Amino acid sequence: MPDFIRQQLNAFDEPDGSDEASDEGSFIDGGQADKTEVVLKLQSFEDFIALAQELRLEGASSDLYSYNDDYYLVLTFYANKASSGEIADQTALALEYGARVSLSADVLAEYGKLLMPTSALETGRYYFKKIMTSAALRRRFFCCLRLTRGGGRGSIGTKGV
């Protein structure tokens, strides 16, 4: 192993005088900053996807959990990154998609299954770019069904019905 790389790796092992562990996400909360946690129970995963399309968090993180066959979203707002007005506005929007519950984030962390950590809403937007409602899915299904069976307006093999 080249000496330069060995020196760099050894630098990580040397104590820096701090007893606190830090991770890559520590830039968000700035250490021990005051925070406000909002725990939402979502009716379905589709509600999470719809919320992810609408809510763009500023100065906050989001964690998605599964617990007792339900989905829970924990929104953590950091006082040094978001004003009380921004927190209220973002919480109000989130409440259109889920119900606030008294279950704490600590209980979810201990007993729930963490599905998407730290940036669940961004992850949801990335992987589920467009959501279709169940009604839209049914319409598309029946439209395709008519086309494959050769019936209905505008179907394949039918002249201008």
WOKA-V847247 format. One record per residue. PHI is phi in whole degrees, -180 to 180 (999 if undefined). OMEGA is omega in degrees with one decimal (none if undefined). NEAR is the number of other C-alpha atoms within 12 Angstrom. Layout:
phi->PHI omega->OMEGA near->NEAR
phi->PHI omega->OMEGA near->NEAR
//
This chain:
phi->999 omega->179.0 near->8
phi->-59 omega->-177.8 near->8
phi->-60 omega->-178.7 near->9
phi->-60 omega->-179.2 near->10
phi->-66 omega->178.8 near->11
phi->-60 omega->179.3 near->12
phi->-64 omega->179.9 near->13
phi->-64 omega->179.4 near->13
phi->-67 omega->179.2 near->13
phi->-67 omega->179.2 near->12
phi->-63 omega->178.3 near->12
phi->-71 omega->-178.0 near->11
phi->-82 omega->-177.6 near->11
phi->-79 omega->178.4 near->12
phi->-68 omega->179.6 near->11
phi->-107 omega->179.1 near->11
phi->89 omega->-179.7 near->8
phi->-107 omega->177.6 near->8
phi->-87 omega->-176.2 near->8
phi->-85 omega->173.0 near->11
phi->-82 omega->177.4 near->13
phi->-134 omega->177.0 near->15
phi->-128 omega->-177.3 near->12
phi->-67 omega->-178.6 near->11
phi->-84 omega->-175.3 near->16
phi->-67 omega->178.5 near->17
phi->-66 omega->-177.6 near->18
phi->-70 omega->-173.3 near->27
phi->-98 omega->177.3 near->25
phi->61 omega->178.7 near->19
phi->94 omega->-174.9 near->18
phi->-107 omega->-178.6 near->15
phi->-65 omega->175.7 near->19
phi->-62 omega->-179.6 near->19
phi->-141 omega->176.9 near->24
phi->-119 omega->178.7 near->28
phi->-109 omega->176.5 near->27
phi->-122 omega->179.3 near->34
phi->-109 omega->-179.9 near->33
phi->-114 omega->171.5 near->39
phi->-99 omega->-178.2 near->34
phi->-102 omega->-179.7 near->30
phi->-67 omega->-176.3 near->23
phi->-157 omega->176.4 near->22
phi->-66 omega->178.0 near->26
phi->-62 omega->175.7 near->22
phi->-64 omega->176.0 near->33
phi->-62 omega->-179.0 near->41
phi->-63 omega->179.1 near->33
phi->-62 omega->177.9 near->29
phi->-64 omega->179.5 near->38
phi->-61 omega->179.1 near->36
phi->-70 omega->-173.8 near->27
phi->-98 omega->-171.2 near->24
phi->-98 omega->175.4 near->32
phi->-111 omega->-175.9 near->27
phi->-74 omega->173.3 near->30
phi->-122 omega->178.4 near->27
phi->69 omega->-177.6 near->28
phi->-151 omega->173.6 near->39
phi->-124 omega->-179.1 near->37
phi->-139 omega->178.8 near->42
phi->-125 omega->178.4 near->36
phi->-107 omega->-179.5 near->41
phi->-122 omega->167.2 near->37
phi->-115 omega->-178.2 near->30
phi->-152 omega->-178.6 near->24
phi->52 omega->177.7 near->13
phi->63 omega->175.4 near->14
phi->-127 omega->176.9 near->23
phi->-104 omega->179.3 near->32
phi->-128 omega->176.5 near->43
phi->-115 omega->177.5 near->51
phi->-105 omega->175.6 near->44
phi->-102 omega->-179.6 near->42
phi->-116 omega->-179.5 near->35
phi->-100 omega->-178.9 near->34
phi->-104 omega->-174.1 near->30
phi->-60 omega->-178.7 near->24
phi->-82 omega->-178.6 near->22
phi->-121 omega->-177.6 near->24
phi->-139 omega->177.7 near->26
phi->-79 omega->179.3 near->19
phi->-63 omega->176.9 near->19
phi->-67 omega->177.4 near->14
phi->-65 omega->178.3 near->23
phi->-62 omega->179.8 near->30
phi->-63 omega->-179.7 near->19
phi->-64 omega->-177.8 near->19
phi->-69 omega->177.0 near->30
phi->-67 omega->179.1 near->34
phi->-60 omega->178.2 near->21
phi->-65 omega->-180.0 near->24
phi->-63 omega->-178.8 near->35
phi->-69 omega->173.9 near->26
phi->-74 omega->-175.9 near->22
phi->-114 omega->-178.8 near->29
phi->-156 omega->-179.2 near->31
phi->-107 omega->176.6 near->26
phi->-71 omega->-179.3 near->25
phi->-125 omega->-178.9 near->20
phi->-85 omega->176.7 near->16
phi->-62 omega->-176.5 near->23
phi->-88 omega->176.8 near->25
phi->-63 omega->179.2 near->31
phi->-66 omega->177.5 near->18
phi->-65 omega->178.4 near->20
phi->-63 omega->179.6 near->28
phi->-64 omega->-177.2 near->23
phi->-80 omega->-170.6 near->14
phi->-112 omega->-179.3 near->15
phi->-87 omega->176.4 near->25
phi->-105 omega->179.4 near->23
phi->-75 omega->-177.9 near->25
phi->-91 omega->-179.6 near->26
phi->-140 omega->-177.7 near->25
phi->-88 omega->167.8 near->24
phi->63 omega->-177.7 near->30
phi->-133 omega->-176.6 near->29
phi->-60 omega->-178.8 near->33
phi->-65 omega->177.4 near->36
phi->-65 omega->178.8 near->29
phi->-63 omega->177.4 near->24
phi->-61 omega->177.5 near->32
phi->-63 omega->-177.2 near->22
phi->-66 omega->-174.4 near->15
phi->-87 omega->-179.3 near->15
phi->-126 omega->-172.1 near->21
phi->-63 omega->-178.5 near->17
phi->-137 omega->-179.8 near->16
phi->-108 omega->175.4 near->23
phi->-114 omega->176.8 near->18
phi->-71 omega->179.7 near->14
phi->-63 omega->177.0 near->12
phi->-65 omega->178.6 near->11
phi->-66 omega->177.4 near->12
phi->-64 omega->178.2 near->13
phi->-63 omega->178.9 near->13
phi->-59 omega->-179.5 near->14
phi->-65 omega->-180.0 near->15
phi->-61 omega->-177.3 near->15
phi->-68 omega->175.5 near->17
phi->-64 omega->179.2 near->20
phi->-65 omega->179.0 near->19
phi->-63 omega->177.9 near->16
phi->-62 omega->-179.0 near->19
phi->-64 omega->-178.0 near->18
phi->-73 omega->179.3 near->16
phi->-90 omega->176.7 near->16
phi->81 omega->-179.7 near->17
phi->-117 omega->175.2 near->19
phi->88 omega->-177.3 near->19
phi->-66 omega->175.5 near->16
phi->72 omega->-179.2 near->17
phi->-81 omega->-179.7 near->19
phi->-69 omega->177.4 near->18
phi->85 omega->179.4 near->15
phi->-114 omega->178.6 near->15
phi->-84 omega->175.1 near->11
phi->12 omega->179.4 near->10
phi->-78 omega->none near->11
//
